[in-house]
Amino acid sequence: MLDMKPACERCDVPLPAAAHGAFICSHECTFCAQCADEFDEVCPNCRGELVDRPTRRK
């Protein structure tokens, strides 16, 4: 199951599982949209592609 991290790993902005605006890589590193844009959608940890994280209902 996908690990739905509750906040951006860089700026700590909240990223609720039911909300849009979170980006993840294949290793489940998690960033907000603003940080993902600043990284040009490339994970700074593993260099993988950052993509929209799916939402999850409560």
PDBQT receptor file of N, H, CA, C and O in Angstrom, charges set to zero:
ATOM      1  N   MET A   1       0.841  -1.177   0.000  1.00  0.00    +0.000 N 
ATOM      2  CA  MET A   1       0.000   0.000   0.000  1.00  0.00    +0.000 C 
ATOM      3  C   MET A   1       0.887   1.241   0.000  1.00  0.00    +0.000 C 
ATOM      4  O   MET A   1       1.938   1.266   0.641  1.00  0.00    +0.000 OA
ATOM      5  N   LEU A   2       0.456   2.256  -0.718  1.00  0.00    +0.000 N 
ATOM      6  H   LEU A   2      -0.397   2.235  -1.239  1.00  0.00    +0.000 HD
ATOM      7  CA  LEU A   2       1.176   3.515  -0.829  1.00  0.00    +0.000 C 
ATOM      8  C   LEU A   2       1.227   4.220   0.520  1.00  0.00    +0.000 C 
ATOM      9  O   LEU A   2       0.205   4.374   1.189  1.00  0.00    +0.000 OA
ATOM     10  N   ASP A   3       2.428   4.649   0.914  1.00  0.00    +0.000 N 
ATOM     11  H   ASP A   3       3.258   4.524   0.371  1.00  0.00    +0.000 HD
ATOM     12  CA  ASP A   3       2.604   5.392   2.154  1.00  0.00    +0.000 C 
ATOM     13  C   ASP A   3       2.213   6.845   1.911  1.00  0.00    +0.000 C 
ATOM     14  O   ASP A   3       2.903   7.554   1.179  1.00  0.00    +0.000 OA
ATOM     15  N   MET A   4       1.118   7.295   2.514  1.00  0.00    +0.000 N 
ATOM     16  H   MET A   4       0.557   6.718   3.108  1.00  0.00    +0.000 HD
ATOM     17  CA  MET A   4       0.625   8.659   2.320  1.00  0.00    +0.000 C 
ATOM     18  C   MET A   4       1.241   9.568   3.380  1.00  0.00    +0.000 C 
ATOM     19  O   MET A   4       0.646   9.791   4.435  1.00  0.00    +0.000 OA
ATOM     20  N   LYS A   5       2.415  10.081   3.102  1.00  0.00    +0.000 N 
ATOM     21  H   LYS A   5       2.898   9.900   2.246  1.00  0.00    +0.000 HD
ATOM     22  CA  LYS A   5       3.104  10.950   4.055  1.00  0.00    +0.000 C 
ATOM     23  C   LYS A   5       2.305  12.231   4.243  1.00  0.00    +0.000 C 
ATOM     24  O   LYS A   5       1.783  12.780   3.274  1.00  0.00    +0.000 OA
ATOM     25  N   PRO A   6       2.203  12.716   5.483  1.00  0.00    +0.000 N 
ATOM     26  CA  PRO A   6       1.297  13.817   5.794  1.00  0.00    +0.000 C 
ATOM     27  C   PRO A   6       1.825  15.217   5.485  1.00  0.00    +0.000 C 
ATOM     28  O   PRO A   6       1.081  16.189   5.610  1.00  0.00    +0.000 OA
ATOM     29  N   ALA A   7       3.103  15.343   5.080  1.00  0.00    +0.000 N 
ATOM     30  H   ALA A   7       3.707  14.553   4.979  1.00  0.00    +0.000 HD
ATOM     31  CA  ALA A   7       3.662  16.682   4.857  1.00  0.00    +0.000 C 
ATOM     32  C   ALA A   7       4.795  16.626   3.841  1.00  0.00    +0.000 C 
ATOM     33  O   ALA A   7       5.398  15.577   3.614  1.00  0.00    +0.000 OA
ATOM     34  N   CYS A   8       5.067  17.765   3.242  1.00  0.00    +0.000 N 
ATOM     35  H   CYS A   8       4.577  18.617   3.427  1.00  0.00    +0.000 HD
ATOM     36  CA  CYS A   8       6.172  17.897   2.293  1.00  0.00    +0.000 C 
ATOM     37  C   CYS A   8       7.492  17.649   3.021  1.00  0.00    +0.000 C 
ATOM     38  O   CYS A   8       7.711  18.164   4.118  1.00  0.00    +0.000 OA
ATOM     39  N   GLU A   9       8.362  16.863   2.405  1.00  0.00    +0.000 N 
ATOM     40  H   GLU A   9       8.183  16.445   1.514  1.00  0.00    +0.000 HD
ATOM     41  CA  GLU A   9       9.652  16.539   3.023  1.00  0.00    +0.000 C 
ATOM     42  C   GLU A   9      10.607  17.728   3.056  1.00  0.00    +0.000 C 
ATOM     43  O   GLU A   9      11.584  17.714   3.804  1.00  0.00    +0.000 OA
ATOM     44  N   ARG A  10      10.336  18.748   2.258  1.00  0.00    +0.000 N 
ATOM     45  H   ARG A  10       9.542  18.759   1.650  1.00  0.00    +0.000 HD
ATOM     46  CA  ARG A  10      11.231  19.907   2.213  1.00  0.00    +0.000 C 
ATOM     47  C   ARG A  10      10.734  21.055   3.096  1.00  0.00    +0.000 C 
ATOM     48  O   ARG A  10      11.481  21.570   3.927  1.00  0.00    +0.000 OA
ATOM     49  N   CYS A  11       9.466  21.453   2.913  1.00  0.00    +0.000 N 
ATOM     50  H   CYS A  11       8.859  21.034   2.238  1.00  0.00    +0.000 HD
ATOM     51  CA  CYS A  11       8.975  22.650   3.610  1.00  0.00    +0.000 C 
ATOM     52  C   CYS A  11       7.954  22.353   4.707  1.00  0.00    +0.000 C 
ATOM     53  O   CYS A  11       7.510  23.268   5.401  1.00  0.00    +0.000 OA
ATOM     54  N   ASP A  12       7.580  21.084   4.870  1.00  0.00    +0.000 N 
ATOM     55  H   ASP A  12       7.942  20.341   4.306  1.00  0.00    +0.000 HD
ATOM     56  CA  ASP A  12       6.683  20.631   5.928  1.00  0.00    +0.000 C 
ATOM     57  C   ASP A  12       5.241  21.135   5.806  1.00  0.00    +0.000 C 
ATOM     58  O   ASP A  12       4.494  21.102   6.784  1.00  0.00    +0.000 OA
ATOM     59  N   VAL A  13       4.840  21.602   4.614  1.00  0.00    +0.000 N 
ATOM     60  H   VAL A  13       5.446  21.629   3.819  1.00  0.00    +0.000 HD
ATOM     61  CA  VAL A  13       3.448  22.009   4.418  1.00  0.00    +0.000 C 
ATOM     62  C   VAL A  13       2.577  20.748   4.512  1.00  0.00    +0.000 C 
ATOM     63  O   VAL A  13       2.964  19.702   3.992  1.00  0.00    +0.000 OA
ATOM     64  N   PRO A  14       1.408  20.829   5.165  1.00  0.00    +0.000 N 
ATOM     65  CA  PRO A  14       0.538  19.660   5.287  1.00  0.00    +0.000 C 
ATOM     66  C   PRO A  14       0.040  19.164   3.920  1.00  0.00    +0.000 C 
ATOM     67  O   PRO A  14      -0.318  19.966   3.057  1.00  0.00    +0.000 OA
ATOM     68  N   LEU A  15       0.021  17.856   3.736  1.00  0.00    +0.000 N 
ATOM     69  H   LEU A  15       0.312  17.205   4.437  1.00  0.00    +0.000 HD
ATOM     70  CA  LEU A  15      -0.461  17.227   2.503  1.00  0.00    +0.000 C 
ATOM     71  C   LEU A  15      -1.431  16.097   2.867  1.00  0.00    +0.000 C 
ATOM     72  O   LEU A  15      -1.060  14.923   2.844  1.00  0.00    +0.000 OA
ATOM     73  N   PRO A  16      -2.674  16.458   3.202  1.00  0.00    +0.000 N 
ATOM     74  CA  PRO A  16      -3.655  15.438   3.585  1.00  0.00    +0.000 C 
ATOM     75  C   PRO A  16      -3.862  14.421   2.465  1.00  0.00    +0.000 C 
ATOM     76  O   PRO A  16      -3.780  14.763   1.285  1.00  0.00    +0.000 OA
ATOM     77  N   ALA A  17      -4.126  13.185   2.835  1.00  0.00    +0.000 N 
ATOM     78  H   ALA A  17      -4.192  12.907   3.793  1.00  0.00    +0.000 HD
ATOM     79  CA  ALA A  17      -4.293  12.102   1.857  1.00  0.00    +0.000 C 
ATOM     80  C   ALA A  17      -5.464  12.346   0.909  1.00  0.00    +0.000 C 
ATOM     81  O   ALA A  17      -5.440  11.871  -0.226  1.00  0.00    +0.000 OA
ATOM     82  N   ALA A  18      -6.480  13.073   1.349  1.00  0.00    +0.000 N 
ATOM     83  H   ALA A  18      -6.499  13.459   2.272  1.00  0.00    +0.000 HD
ATOM     84  CA  ALA A  18      -7.660  13.316   0.518  1.00  0.00    +0.000 C 
ATOM     85  C   ALA A  18      -7.529  14.567  -0.356  1.00  0.00    +0.000 C 
ATOM     86  O   ALA A  18      -8.433  14.867  -1.135  1.00  0.00    +0.000 OA
ATOM     87  N   ALA A  19      -6.422  15.298  -0.239  1.00  0.00    +0.000 N 
ATOM     88  H   ALA A  19      -5.687  15.055   0.394  1.00  0.00    +0.000 HD
ATOM     89  CA  ALA A  19      -6.251  16.546  -0.984  1.00  0.00    +0.000 C 
ATOM     90  C   ALA A  19      -5.308  16.375  -2.172  1.00  0.00    +0.000 C 
ATOM     91  O   ALA A  19      -4.409  15.534  -2.156  1.00  0.00    +0.000 OA
ATOM     92  N   HIS A  20      -5.533  17.182  -3.190  1.00  0.00    +0.000 N 
ATOM     93  H   HIS A  20      -6.263  17.865  -3.202  1.00  0.00    +0.000 HD
ATOM     94  CA  HIS A  20      -4.635  17.219  -4.345  1.00  0.00    +0.000 C 
ATOM     95  C   HIS A  20      -3.438  18.106  -3.999  1.00  0.00    +0.000 C 
ATOM     96  O   HIS A  20      -3.471  18.838  -3.009  1.00  0.00    +0.000 OA
ATOM     97  N   GLY A  21      -2.389  18.040  -4.808  1.00  0.00    +0.000 N 
ATOM     98  H   GLY A  21      -2.363  17.445  -5.612  1.00  0.00    +0.000 HD
ATOM     99  CA  GLY A  21      -1.261  18.944  -4.624  1.00  0.00    +0.000 C 
ATOM    100  C   GLY A  21      -0.004  18.291  -4.105  1.00  0.00    +0.000 C 
ATOM    101  O   GLY A  21       0.980  18.982  -3.843  1.00  0.00    +0.000 OA
ATOM    102  N   ALA A  22      -0.004  16.981  -3.947  1.00  0.00    +0.000 N 
ATOM    103  H   ALA A  22      -0.804  16.419  -4.159  1.00  0.00    +0.000 HD
ATOM    104  CA  ALA A  22       1.197  16.275  -3.493  1.00  0.00    +0.000 C 
ATOM    105  C   ALA A  22       1.831  15.549  -4.675  1.00  0.00    +0.000 C 
ATOM    106  O   ALA A  22       1.139  15.066  -5.571  1.00  0.00    +0.000 OA
ATOM    107  N   PHE A  23       3.147  15.485  -4.659  1.00  0.00    +0.000 N 
ATOM    108  H   PHE A  23       3.709  15.877  -3.931  1.00  0.00    +0.000 HD
ATOM    109  CA  PHE A  23       3.904  14.794  -5.701  1.00  0.00    +0.000 C 
ATOM    110  C   PHE A  23       4.804  13.756  -5.048  1.00  0.00    +0.000 C 
ATOM    111  O   PHE A  23       5.365  13.996  -3.979  1.00  0.00    +0.000 OA
ATOM    112  N   ILE A  24       4.942  12.585  -5.702  1.00  0.00    +0.000 N 
ATOM    113  H   ILE A  24       4.486  12.390  -6.571  1.00  0.00    +0.000 HD
ATOM    114  CA  ILE A  24       5.778  11.513  -5.169  1.00  0.00    +0.000 C 
ATOM    115  C   ILE A  24       6.667  10.946  -6.271  1.00  0.00    +0.000 C 
ATOM    116  O   ILE A  24       6.392  11.106  -7.460  1.00  0.00    +0.000 OA
ATOM    117  N   CYS A  25       7.737  10.279  -5.846  1.00  0.00    +0.000 N 
ATOM    118  H   CYS A  25       7.960  10.149  -4.879  1.00  0.00    +0.000 HD
ATOM    119  CA  CYS A  25       8.585   9.528  -6.775  1.00  0.00    +0.000 C 
ATOM    120  C   CYS A  25       8.332   8.040  -6.532  1.00  0.00    +0.000 C 
ATOM    121  O   CYS A  25       7.497   7.683  -5.701  1.00  0.00    +0.000 OA
ATOM    122  N   SER A  26       9.033   7.186  -7.237  1.00  0.00    +0.000 N 
ATOM    123  H   SER A  26       9.711   7.476  -7.913  1.00  0.00    +0.000 HD
ATOM    124  CA  SER A  26       8.808   5.745  -7.094  1.00  0.00    +0.000 C 
ATOM    125  C   SER A  26       9.222   5.209  -5.727  1.00  0.00    +0.000 C 
ATOM    126  O   SER A  26       8.828   4.105  -5.352  1.00  0.00    +0.000 OA
ATOM    127  N   HIS A  27      10.016   5.981  -4.977  1.00  0.00    +0.000 N 
ATOM    128  H   HIS A  27      10.337   6.877  -5.282  1.00  0.00    +0.000 HD
ATOM    129  CA  HIS A  27      10.421   5.583  -3.620  1.00  0.00    +0.000 C 
ATOM    130  C   HIS A  27       9.520   6.214  -2.558  1.00  0.00    +0.000 C 
ATOM    131  O   HIS A  27       9.783   6.098  -1.361  1.00  0.00    +0.000 OA
ATOM    132  N   GLU A  28       8.449   6.888  -3.011  1.00  0.00    +0.000 N 
ATOM    133  H   GLU A  28       8.236   6.982  -3.984  1.00  0.00    +0.000 HD
ATOM    134  CA  GLU A  28       7.453   7.530  -2.158  1.00  0.00    +0.000 C 
ATOM    135  C   GLU A  28       7.975   8.749  -1.407  1.00  0.00    +0.000 C 
ATOM    136  O   GLU A  28       7.402   9.143  -0.391  1.00  0.00    +0.000 OA
ATOM    137  N   CYS A  29       9.067   9.355  -1.903  1.00  0.00    +0.000 N 
ATOM    138  H   CYS A  29       9.533   9.036  -2.728  1.00  0.00    +0.000 HD
ATOM    139  CA  CYS A  29       9.461  10.665  -1.390  1.00  0.00    +0.000 C 
ATOM    140  C   CYS A  29       8.312  11.604  -1.745  1.00  0.00    +0.000 C 
ATOM    141  O   CYS A  29       7.760  11.506  -2.840  1.00  0.00    +0.000 OA
ATOM    142  N   THR A  30       7.942  12.505  -0.847  1.00  0.00    +0.000 N 
ATOM    143  H   THR A  30       8.391  12.585   0.043  1.00  0.00    +0.000 HD
ATOM    144  CA  THR A  30       6.732  13.302  -1.008  1.00  0.00    +0.000 C 
ATOM    145  C   THR A  30       7.029  14.787  -0.881  1.00  0.00    +0.000 C 
ATOM    146  O   THR A  30       7.697  15.227   0.054  1.00  0.00    +0.000 OA
ATOM    147  N   PHE A  31       6.513  15.559  -1.851  1.00  0.00    +0.000 N 
ATOM    148  H   PHE A  31       5.969  15.202  -2.611  1.00  0.00    +0.000 HD
ATOM    149  CA  PHE A  31       6.739  17.000  -1.878  1.00  0.00    +0.000 C 
ATOM    150  C   PHE A  31       5.469  17.719  -2.288  1.00  0.00    +0.000 C 
ATOM    151  O   PHE A  31       4.623  17.150  -2.979  1.00  0.00    +0.000 OA
ATOM    152  N   CYS A  32       5.332  18.980  -1.862  1.00  0.00    +0.000 N 
ATOM    153  H   CYS A  32       6.019  19.442  -1.302  1.00  0.00    +0.000 HD
ATOM    154  CA  CYS A  32       4.202  19.803  -2.282  1.00  0.00    +0.000 C 
ATOM    155  C   CYS A  32       4.430  20.258  -3.722  1.00  0.00    +0.000 C 
ATOM    156  O   CYS A  32       5.528  20.109  -4.259  1.00  0.00    +0.000 OA
ATOM    157  N   ALA A  33       3.398  20.809  -4.336  1.00  0.00    +0.000 N 
ATOM    158  H   ALA A  33       2.506  20.929  -3.899  1.00  0.00    +0.000 HD
ATOM    159  CA  ALA A  33       3.480  21.236  -5.734  1.00  0.00    +0.000 C 
ATOM    160  C   ALA A  33       4.542  22.314  -5.932  1.00  0.00    +0.000 C 
ATOM    161  O   ALA A  33       5.267  22.290  -6.926  1.00  0.00    +0.000 OA
ATOM    162  N   GLN A  34       4.640  23.254  -5.000  1.00  0.00    +0.000 N 
ATOM    163  H   GLN A  34       4.050  23.272  -4.192  1.00  0.00    +0.000 HD
ATOM    164  CA  GLN A  34       5.619  24.338  -5.140  1.00  0.00    +0.000 C 
ATOM    165  C   GLN A  34       7.050  23.794  -5.117  1.00  0.00    +0.000 C 
ATOM    166  O   GLN A  34       7.876  24.186  -5.942  1.00  0.00    +0.000 OA
ATOM    167  N   CYS A  35       7.341  22.902  -4.186  1.00  0.00    +0.000 N 
ATOM    168  H   CYS A  35       6.670  22.584  -3.516  1.00  0.00    +0.000 HD
ATOM    169  CA  CYS A  35       8.687  22.325  -4.119  1.00  0.00    +0.000 C 
ATOM    170  C   CYS A  35       8.958  21.446  -5.338  1.00  0.00    +0.000 C 
ATOM    171  O   CYS A  35      10.064  21.471  -5.877  1.00  0.00    +0.000 OA
ATOM    172  N   ALA A  36       7.963  20.666  -5.784  1.00  0.00    +0.000 N 
ATOM    173  H   ALA A  36       7.065  20.646  -5.346  1.00  0.00    +0.000 HD
ATOM    174  CA  ALA A  36       8.138  19.832  -6.974  1.00  0.00    +0.000 C 
ATOM    175  C   ALA A  36       8.461  20.697  -8.187  1.00  0.00    +0.000 C 
ATOM    176  O   ALA A  36       9.309  20.335  -9.003  1.00  0.00    +0.000 OA
ATOM    177  N   ASP A  37       7.780  21.848  -8.309  1.00  0.00    +0.000 N 
ATOM    178  H   ASP A  37       7.091  22.142  -7.646  1.00  0.00    +0.000 HD
ATOM    179  CA  ASP A  37       8.076  22.768  -9.405  1.00  0.00    +0.000 C 
ATOM    180  C   ASP A  37       9.510  23.294  -9.316  1.00  0.00    +0.000 C 
ATOM    181  O   ASP A  37      10.208  23.384 -10.325  1.00  0.00    +0.000 OA
ATOM    182  N   GLU A  38       9.938  23.634  -8.114  1.00  0.00    +0.000 N 
ATOM    183  H   GLU A  38       9.371  23.561  -7.294  1.00  0.00    +0.000 HD
ATOM    184  CA  GLU A  38      11.307  24.143  -7.929  1.00  0.00    +0.000 C 
ATOM    185  C   GLU A  38      12.349  23.082  -8.269  1.00  0.00    +0.000 C 
ATOM    186  O   GLU A  38      13.464  23.413  -8.675  1.00  0.00    +0.000 OA
ATOM    187  N   PHE A  39      11.991  21.810  -8.106  1.00  0.00    +0.000 N 
ATOM    188  H   PHE A  39      11.086  21.541  -7.777  1.00  0.00    +0.000 HD
ATOM    189  CA  PHE A  39      12.902  20.705  -8.444  1.00  0.00    +0.000 C 
ATOM    190  C   PHE A  39      12.742  20.266  -9.905  1.00  0.00    +0.000 C 
ATOM    191  O   PHE A  39      13.369  19.293 -10.324  1.00  0.00    +0.000 OA
ATOM    192  N   ASP A  40      11.906  20.974 -10.689  1.00  0.00    +0.000 N 
ATOM    193  H   ASP A  40      11.397  21.765 -10.349  1.00  0.00    +0.000 HD
ATOM    194  CA  ASP A  40      11.599  20.584 -12.073  1.00  0.00    +0.000 C 
ATOM    195  C   ASP A  40      11.083  19.147 -12.147  1.00  0.00    +0.000 C 
ATOM    196  O   ASP A  40      11.416  18.401 -13.068  1.00  0.00    +0.000 OA
ATOM    197  N   GLU A  41      10.267  18.777 -11.164  1.00  0.00    +0.000 N 
ATOM    198  H   GLU A  41       9.996  19.384 -10.416  1.00  0.00    +0.000 HD
ATOM    199  CA  GLU A  41       9.650  17.445 -11.068  1.00  0.00    +0.000 C 
ATOM    200  C   GLU A  41      10.658  16.306 -11.050  1.00  0.00    +0.000 C 
ATOM    201  O   GLU A  41      10.370  15.217 -11.545  1.00  0.00    +0.000 OA
ATOM    202  N   VAL A  42      11.846  16.548 -10.481  1.00  0.00    +0.000 N 
ATOM    203  H   VAL A  42      12.080  17.433 -10.079  1.00  0.00    +0.000 HD
ATOM    204  CA  VAL A  42      12.868  15.510 -10.303  1.00  0.00    +0.000 C 
ATOM    205  C   VAL A  42      13.159  15.416  -8.804  1.00  0.00    +0.000 C 
ATOM    206  O   VAL A  42      13.497  16.416  -8.172  1.00  0.00    +0.000 OA
ATOM    207  N   CYS A  43      13.028  14.220  -8.241  1.00  0.00    +0.000 N 
ATOM    208  H   CYS A  43      12.754  13.408  -8.755  1.00  0.00    +0.000 HD
ATOM    209  CA  CYS A  43      13.240  14.023  -6.812  1.00  0.00    +0.000 C 
ATOM    210  C   CYS A  43      14.694  14.346  -6.440  1.00  0.00    +0.000 C 
ATOM    211  O   CYS A  43      15.617  13.810  -7.052  1.00  0.00    +0.000 OA
ATOM    212  N   PRO A  44      14.905  15.210  -5.449  1.00  0.00    +0.000 N 
ATOM    213  CA  PRO A  44      16.274  15.540  -5.041  1.00  0.00    +0.000 C 
ATOM    214  C   PRO A  44      16.953  14.403  -4.271  1.00  0.00    +0.000 C 
ATOM    215  O   PRO A  44      18.174  14.398  -4.121  1.00  0.00    +0.000 OA
ATOM    216  N   ASN A  45      16.167  13.445  -3.787  1.00  0.00    +0.000 N 
ATOM    217  H   ASN A  45      15.175  13.448  -3.909  1.00  0.00    +0.000 HD
ATOM    218  CA  ASN A  45      16.731  12.333  -3.019  1.00  0.00    +0.000 C 
ATOM    219  C   ASN A  45      17.265  11.217  -3.913  1.00  0.00    +0.000 C 
ATOM    220  O   ASN A  45      18.373  10.721  -3.710  1.00  0.00    +0.000 OA
ATOM    221  N   CYS A  46      16.457  10.828  -4.910  1.00  0.00    +0.000 N 
ATOM    222  H   CYS A  46      15.557  11.231  -5.075  1.00  0.00    +0.000 HD
ATOM    223  CA  CYS A  46      16.819   9.660  -5.735  1.00  0.00    +0.000 C 
ATOM    224  C   CYS A  46      16.927   9.965  -7.219  1.00  0.00    +0.000 C 
ATOM    225  O   CYS A  46      17.288   9.094  -8.011  1.00  0.00    +0.000 OA
ATOM    226  N   ARG A  47      16.611  11.214  -7.606  1.00  0.00    +0.000 N 
ATOM    227  H   ARG A  47      16.317  11.921  -6.963  1.00  0.00    +0.000 HD
ATOM    228  CA  ARG A  47      16.650  11.667  -9.004  1.00  0.00    +0.000 C 
ATOM    229  C   ARG A  47      15.537  11.056  -9.849  1.00  0.00    +0.000 C 
ATOM    230  O   ARG A  47      15.574  11.149 -11.076  1.00  0.00    +0.000 OA
ATOM    231  N   GLY A  48      14.547  10.432  -9.209  1.00  0.00    +0.000 N 
ATOM    232  H   GLY A  48      14.517  10.357  -8.212  1.00  0.00    +0.000 HD
ATOM    233  CA  GLY A  48      13.399   9.876  -9.925  1.00  0.00    +0.000 C 
ATOM    234  C   GLY A  48      12.403  10.965 -10.291  1.00  0.00    +0.000 C 
ATOM    235  O   GLY A  48      12.478  12.087  -9.792  1.00  0.00    +0.000 OA
ATOM    236  N   GLU A  49      11.475  10.620 -11.163  1.00  0.00    +0.000 N 
ATOM    237  H   GLU A  49      11.414   9.708 -11.568  1.00  0.00    +0.000 HD
ATOM    238  CA  GLU A  49      10.446  11.555 -11.606  1.00  0.00    +0.000 C 
ATOM    239  C   GLU A  49       9.415  11.772 -10.495  1.00  0.00    +0.000 C 
ATOM    240  O   GLU A  49       8.962  10.818  -9.863  1.00  0.00    +0.000 OA
ATOM    241  N   LEU A  50       9.053  13.028 -10.265  1.00  0.00    +0.000 N 
ATOM    242  H   LEU A  50       9.420  13.803 -10.779  1.00  0.00    +0.000 HD
ATOM    243  CA  LEU A  50       7.977  13.349  -9.328  1.00  0.00    +0.000 C 
ATOM    244  C   LEU A  50       6.680  13.460 -10.115  1.00  0.00    +0.000 C 
ATOM    245  O   LEU A  50       6.595  14.198 -11.097  1.00  0.00    +0.000 OA
ATOM    246  N   VAL A  51       5.669  12.715  -9.671  1.00  0.00    +0.000 N 
ATOM    247  H   VAL A  51       5.737  12.115  -8.873  1.00  0.00    +0.000 HD
ATOM    248  CA  VAL A  51       4.365  12.694 -10.335  1.00  0.00    +0.000 C 
ATOM    249  C   VAL A  51       3.270  12.978  -9.312  1.00  0.00    +0.000 C 
ATOM    250  O   VAL A  51       3.491  12.873  -8.105  1.00  0.00    +0.000 OA
ATOM    251  N   ASP A  52       2.086  13.339  -9.808  1.00  0.00    +0.000 N 
ATOM    252  H   ASP A  52       1.906  13.424 -10.788  1.00  0.00    +0.000 HD
ATOM    253  CA  ASP A  52       0.945  13.592  -8.920  1.00  0.00    +0.000 C 
ATOM    254  C   ASP A  52       0.656  12.366  -8.064  1.00  0.00    +0.000 C 
ATOM    255  O   ASP A  52       0.546  11.249  -8.569  1.00  0.00    +0.000 OA
ATOM    256  N   ARG A  53       0.536  12.596  -6.762  1.00  0.00    +0.000 N 
ATOM    257  H   ARG A  53       0.626  13.504  -6.352  1.00  0.00    +0.000 HD
ATOM    258  CA  ARG A  53       0.154  11.495  -5.865  1.00  0.00    +0.000 C 
ATOM    259  C   ARG A  53      -1.355  11.332  -5.923  1.00  0.00    +0.000 C 
ATOM    260  O   ARG A  53      -2.080  12.326  -5.863  1.00  0.00    +0.000 OA
ATOM    261  N   PRO A  54      -1.847  10.105  -6.038  1.00  0.00    +0.000 N 
ATOM    262  CA  PRO A  54      -3.307   9.909  -6.033  1.00  0.00    +0.000 C 
ATOM    263  C   PRO A  54      -3.873  10.281  -4.661  1.00  0.00    +0.000 C 
ATOM    264  O   PRO A  54      -3.173  10.235  -3.650  1.00  0.00    +0.000 OA
ATOM    265  N   THR A  55      -5.144  10.646  -4.652  1.00  0.00    +0.000 N 
ATOM    266  H   THR A  55      -5.713  10.682  -5.473  1.00  0.00    +0.000 HD
ATOM    267  CA  THR A  55      -5.789  10.953  -3.378  1.00  0.00    +0.000 C 
ATOM    268  C   THR A  55      -6.386   9.692  -2.784  1.00  0.00    +0.000 C 
ATOM    269  O   THR A  55      -6.584   8.691  -3.473  1.00  0.00    +0.000 OA
ATOM    270  N   ARG A  56      -6.664   9.757  -1.508  1.00  0.00    +0.000 N 
ATOM    271  H   ARG A  56      -6.503  10.570  -0.948  1.00  0.00    +0.000 HD
ATOM    272  CA  ARG A  56      -7.277   8.639  -0.802  1.00  0.00    +0.000 C 
ATOM    273  C   ARG A  56      -8.421   9.184   0.039  1.00  0.00    +0.000 C 
ATOM    274  O   ARG A  56      -8.266  10.178   0.749  1.00  0.00    +0.000 OA
ATOM    275  N   ARG A  57      -9.563   8.530  -0.047  1.00  0.00    +0.000 N 
ATOM    276  H   ARG A  57      -9.689   7.723  -0.623  1.00  0.00    +0.000 HD
ATOM    277  CA  ARG A  57     -10.699   8.946   0.768  1.00  0.00    +0.000 C 
ATOM    278  C   ARG A  57     -10.431   8.641   2.222  1.00  0.00    +0.000 C 
ATOM    279  O   ARG A  57      -9.687   7.720   2.560  1.00  0.00    +0.000 OA
ATOM    280  N   LYS A  58     -11.046   9.425   3.065  1.00  0.00    +0.000 N 
ATOM    281  H   LYS A  58     -11.650  10.173   2.790  1.00  0.00    +0.000 HD
ATOM    282  CA  LYS A  58     -10.868   9.249   4.515  1.00  0.00    +0.000 C 
ATOM    283  C   LYS A  58     -11.478   7.978   4.991  1.00  0.00    +0.000 C 
ATOM    284  O   LYS A  58     -11.419   7.674   6.183  1.00  0.00    +0.000 OA
TER     285      LYS A  58
